[in-house]
Amino acid sequence: MFFVASLATLCLLSLPIWPEKETSSVELRTQEVKNTGVLLGEGTRSPETPPADASSQPTPKNMTLTVPKLGLKDVAVPTGFRQAELDREGLLRMKESGLPWEEGSNTFIAGHALGFPRTRVPRAFHDLGTLAPGDEIFLKSADGRRYTFEVYDRMTVEPDDTWVTYPVEDRTVVSLQTCVPIPTFENRLIVRGELVS
């Protein structure tokens, strides 16, 4: 019995504590997050539509967005309609969408869930899915007027579902959109808020 116990101890002591080399035969590769390349509705305009010119936009340059639950406070919201503009800014009011001071409008704001290293607001809408009915969204115009919206709806749509940018009957709304799920970004999450004051 002593001989067996000694032999077992000797065998255990001869095993290396740290392996000398990696034992896995599987090579790990990092998954590259691919840019979807197209903003919701981009490329659906008629050829005669002139390109966007930020200097001629009706939206005040300093219109801001505040979403307390997302940690966003007075973030500038530029206007545009190209994926490259969204990639640079992190969030963007769609050029053809409404403005909060227009009755019956749908102010449509797209934002990145992750963004890129040089994006101004890289994770603007990372936690957009946490917004629930009753949460507040604020837009402020250049003249300091504040528009308060209350979340009332949430939906997931496909990238070609441009109808979500259209006005909603009998309501003045803001629609916040981001790509989901991470990391495939194959669908669009839309959170809507209705103007309450």
RAJO-V67967 format. One record per pair of residues at least 24 apart in sequence whose ideal C-beta (glycine too) atoms are under 10 Angstrom apart, sorted by the first residue. I is the first residue (numbers start at 1). GAP is how many residues later the second one is. D is the distance in whole Angstrom. If there is no record, write none. Layout:
BEGIN
((I,GAP,D) (I,GAP,D))
END
This chain:
BEGIN
((31,152,6) (31,153,10) (32,151,9) (33,81,7) (33,83,9) (33,149,8) (33,150,5) (33,151,9) (33,152,8) (34,149,9) (34,150,9) (34,151,8) (35,48,7) (35,49,10) (35,52,7) (35,81,8) (35,144,10) (35,150,8) (36,47,7) (36,123,7) (36,143,6) (36,148,9) (36,149,5) (36,150,8) (36,152,9) (37,46,6) (37,47,10) (37,50,10) (38,44,9) (38,45,6) (38,121,7) (38,122,9) (39,41,8) (39,42,7) (39,43,6) (39,44,4) (39,45,9) (39,46,8) (39,47,6) (39,48,9) (39,53,8) (39,55,8) (39,71,6) (39,120,9) (39,138,10) (40,41,9) (40,43,9) (40,46,10) (40,54,8) (40,68,8) (40,70,6) (40,117,9) (40,118,10) (40,119,6) (40,120,8) (40,121,8) (40,122,6) (40,124,8) (40,125,7) (40,137,6) (40,139,9) (40,148,6) (40,150,9) (41,40,7) (41,53,7) (41,54,10) (41,55,8) (41,56,10) (41,67,9) (41,69,10) (41,118,9) (41,119,8) (41,120,9) (41,121,4) (41,122,10) (41,123,9) (41,124,6) (42,38,10) (42,39,6) (42,40,6) (42,41,6) (42,42,10) (42,43,10) (42,44,9) (42,52,10) (42,117,10) (42,120,10) (43,38,10) (43,39,10) (43,40,10) (44,37,10) (44,116,8) (44,118,6) (45,36,8) (45,50,10) (45,51,9) (49,32,9) (49,46,10) (49,47,9) (51,30,9) (51,31,9) (52,27,8) (52,28,5) (52,29,6) (52,30,7) (52,33,8) (52,43,6) (52,44,10) (53,27,10) (53,42,10) (54,24,7) (54,25,7) (54,26,7) (54,31,9) (54,41,10) (57,36,9) (57,38,7) (58,37,9) (58,41,7) (58,44,10) (59,34,6) (59,36,9) (59,38,10) (59,40,6) (59,41,10) (59,48,9) (59,82,9) (59,83,9) (60,39,9) (60,80,9) (60,81,6) (60,82,3) (60,83,8) (61,81,7) (62,78,8) (62,79,9) (62,80,5) (62,81,10) (62,82,10) (63,30,7) (63,36,8) (63,37,8) (63,38,10) (63,44,9) (63,46,10) (63,76,6) (63,77,7) (63,78,6) (63,79,7) (63,84,10) (64,74,8) (64,75,7) (64,76,5) (64,77,9) (64,78,9) (64,82,9) (65,26,7) (65,28,9) (65,42,10) (65,44,7) (65,46,9) (65,56,10) (65,59,9) (65,72,7) (65,73,7) (65,74,6) (65,75,8) (65,109,9) (65,111,9) (66,70,8) (66,71,8) (66,72,4) (66,73,8) (66,74,7) (66,80,9) (66,82,10) (67,42,10) (67,44,10) (67,57,9) (67,58,9) (67,60,9) (67,61,9) (67,64,7) (67,68,8) (67,69,8) (67,70,5) (67,71,7) (67,72,10) (67,82,10) (67,84,9) (67,107,10) (67,109,8) (67,124,9) (67,126,9) (68,67,8) (68,68,6) (68,69,9) (68,70,8) (69,58,8) (69,59,10) (69,61,6) (69,62,6) (69,63,8) (69,66,5) (69,67,8) (69,68,9) (69,82,9) (70,41,9) (70,53,9) (70,54,8) (70,55,7) (70,56,8) (70,57,6) (70,58,7) (70,60,8) (70,61,7) (70,65,9) (70,67,9) (70,106,9) (70,121,10) (71,52,9) (71,53,10) (71,55,10) (71,56,8) (72,39,9) (72,49,8) (72,52,7) (72,53,9) (72,55,10) (72,65,9) (72,66,9) (73,65,9) (74,64,9) (74,66,7) (75,36,9) (75,45,9) (75,46,6) (75,49,7) (76,44,8) (76,45,9) (77,30,9) (77,32,6) (77,34,9) (77,44,10) (77,47,10) (77,62,8) (77,63,10) (78,42,9) (79,30,10) (80,30,9) (81,29,10) (83,27,9) (85,25,10) (86,24,6) (86,25,8) (86,26,7) (86,29,9) (86,33,9) (86,38,10) (87,25,8) (87,28,8) (87,29,6) (87,31,8) (87,32,6) (87,33,10) (87,35,10) (88,27,10) (88,28,9) (88,30,7) (88,31,7) (88,32,7) (89,26,9) (89,30,7) (89,31,5) (89,32,7) (89,35,9) (90,24,10) (90,25,5) (90,26,9) (90,28,10) (90,29,5) (90,30,5) (90,31,3) (90,32,6) (90,33,8) (90,34,5) (90,35,9) (91,24,9) (91,28,9) (91,29,8) (91,30,6) (91,33,4) (91,34,7) (91,85,9) (91,86,10) (91,87,9) (92,32,9) (92,85,10) (93,46,9) (93,81,9) (94,68,10) (94,71,6) (94,81,9) (94,83,9) (96,66,10) (96,69,7) (96,70,10) (97,68,6) (97,69,9) (97,70,9) (97,77,9) (97,78,8) (98,67,9) (98,68,10) (98,69,7) (98,74,8) (98,75,8) (98,76,9) (98,77,10) (99,40,9) (99,42,8) (99,48,9) (99,73,10) (100,37,10) (100,38,9) (100,39,5) (100,40,9) (100,41,7) (100,45,9) (100,46,9) (100,47,4) (100,48,10) (100,49,8) (100,72,7) (100,73,9) (100,74,7) (100,95,7) (101,38,9) (101,40,6) (101,42,10) (101,44,7) (101,46,7) (101,71,9) (101,94,9) (102,65,9) (102,70,7) (103,64,10) (103,68,10) (103,69,6) (103,92,9) (104,63,5) (104,64,8) (104,65,8) (104,66,8) (104,67,7) (104,68,6) (104,69,9) (104,91,10) (105,62,6) (105,63,9) (105,66,9) (105,67,6) (105,68,8) (105,69,9) (105,90,9) (106,58,8) (106,59,7) (106,60,6) (106,61,5) (106,62,6) (106,65,8) (106,66,8) (106,67,5) (106,68,8) (106,69,6) (106,86,8) (107,30,10) (107,32,7) (107,40,9) (107,42,9) (107,58,10) (107,65,8) (107,66,7) (107,67,5) (107,68,7) (107,69,9) (107,86,9) (107,88,9) (108,54,10) (108,56,7) (108,57,5) (108,58,9) (108,59,10) (108,65,9) (108,66,8) (108,67,5) (108,68,8) (108,69,7) (108,82,9) (108,84,10) (109,28,9) (109,30,9) (109,65,7) (109,66,7) (109,67,5) (109,68,7) (109,69,10) (110,55,9) (110,65,9) (110,66,8) (110,67,5) (110,68,7) (110,69,9) (110,78,8) (110,80,10) (111,65,7) (111,66,7) (111,67,5) (111,68,9) (112,66,7) (112,67,8) (112,73,10) (113,65,5) (113,66,6) (113,67,7) (113,68,9) (113,69,6) (113,70,9) (113,72,7) (113,76,9) (114,64,9) (114,65,9) (114,68,7) (114,69,8) (114,71,9) (123,55,10) (124,52,9) (124,54,8) (125,51,6) (125,52,8) (125,53,4) (125,54,9) (125,55,10) (125,64,8) (125,66,9) (126,52,8) (126,56,8) (127,51,9) (128,26,9) (128,48,6) (128,49,8) (128,50,5) (128,51,10) (128,52,8) (128,61,6) (128,62,9) (128,63,6) (129,25,8) (129,27,9) (129,49,8) (129,51,7) (129,52,9) (129,60,6) (129,62,8) (130,61,10) (131,45,8) (131,58,10) (131,60,5) (131,61,10) (131,62,8) (132,59,9) (133,58,10) (133,60,10) (134,59,10) (135,56,9) (135,58,8) (136,57,8) (136,60,8) (137,36,10) (137,37,6) (137,38,10) (137,39,7) (137,54,8) (137,55,9) (137,56,4) (137,57,10) (137,58,10) (138,36,9) (138,55,10) (138,59,10) (139,35,6) (139,54,10) (139,56,9) (146,51,8) (147,25,9) (147,27,8) (147,46,10) (147,48,6) (147,49,9) (147,50,8) (148,45,9) (148,46,10) (148,47,7) (148,48,5) (148,49,5) (149,24,7) (149,25,5) (149,26,10) (149,27,10) (149,43,8) (149,44,3) (149,45,6) (149,46,6) (149,47,7) (149,48,9) (150,42,10) (150,43,6) (150,44,6) (150,45,8) (150,46,5) (150,47,9) (151,25,9) (151,40,6) (151,41,7) (151,42,5) (151,43,8) (152,39,9) (152,40,6) (152,41,7) (152,42,5) (152,44,10) (153,37,8) (153,38,7) (153,39,4) (153,40,8) (153,41,9) (154,35,7) (154,36,7) (154,37,5) (154,38,7) (155,32,10) (155,33,9) (155,34,8) (155,35,5) (155,36,8) (155,37,8) (156,24,7) (156,25,9) (156,31,5) (156,32,7) (156,33,5) (156,34,7) (157,30,7) (157,31,5) (157,32,8) (157,33,6) (158,28,8) (158,29,6) (158,30,7) (159,26,9) (159,27,8) (159,28,7) (159,29,6) (160,28,10) (161,26,9) (161,27,7) (161,29,9) (164,24,8) (164,26,5) (164,28,9) (165,25,9) (168,24,7) (168,26,8) (170,24,10) (171,24,8) (172,24,10))
END
